[in-house]
């Protein structure tokens, strides 16, 4: 019986207690210092009760009840479309389909000043024909020195020379900064930002100056068109049915995974390369989805666009420029 109780505490109570401690510390309704103070209070009550009772039945029951109350409070927090959002995330996509044409409202176009600040922000509408989508590329921004942390998104090319980028992001309220731990505990909503490449790719290559790769994806135009329709429908659905972003289960790469699986007969499965998005290009390369015959290292060298991302006034010419082969080719 004593051994069974130890297994119960070590295998069930301890992991659930750790989760509740973090859930309190990162509870979205509290400022972070307040959350930490409440979490420490909860830990003190649990530890003090364990010491006084010797982890007896009453302590187990009280701790289980506390865990249940905290879990109910956590999961009772609902996502919302209506909050005070940071600039650049105030609007969500509204897509109206009529046959092969789609009118997209709330497309984003930011122009950056020389110091990296946003010089202008425009939300605009435009019409696209789905049967004119020719290609999709995977954009991969490396965010850490070891390359494990990254952001990935898609960009679509049209036969008339236009490009449209789609980035799945954590939607932040005014005053919030992104933190992956906060992202585990319902602190951010999920948003699809759709707009010009000079905005979504240009910020990452020219302002943040992170390594950025634009990989062409190997598939058929028909699959790309289905993918474009699927992405827009999901982006639009978040307008009516908001969802919470989650750093592990509902992030940029997991959402791309859902869409990209529509392009292959061998579905990509969730593994460590999804948990560490910096390895996402390796996952695509291993499944033969990169339109390139060389190694991943050669692909990274070939499709890194930073040296070709000099800002241009014309967005279409900029998109063509970043896709030109390096001079070494």
Secondary structure, 3 states (H helix, E strand, C coil): CHHHHHHHHHHHHHHHHHHHHHHHHCCCCCCHHHHHHHHHHHHHHHHHHHHHHCCCHHHHHHHHHHHHHHHHHHHCCCCCCCCCECCCCCCCCEEEEECCEEEEEEEEEEEECCCCCEEEEEEEEEEEEHHHEEEEEEEEEECCCCCCCEEEEEEEEECCCCEEEEEEEEECECCCCCCCCHHHCCCCEEEEEEECHHHHHHHHHHHCCCCEEEEEECCCHHHHHHHHHHHHHHHHHHHHCCCECECCCECHHHHHHHHHHHHCCCCCCCCHHHHCHHHHHHHHHHCCCECCCCCHHHHHHHHECHHHCCCCCCHHHHHHHCCCCCCCC
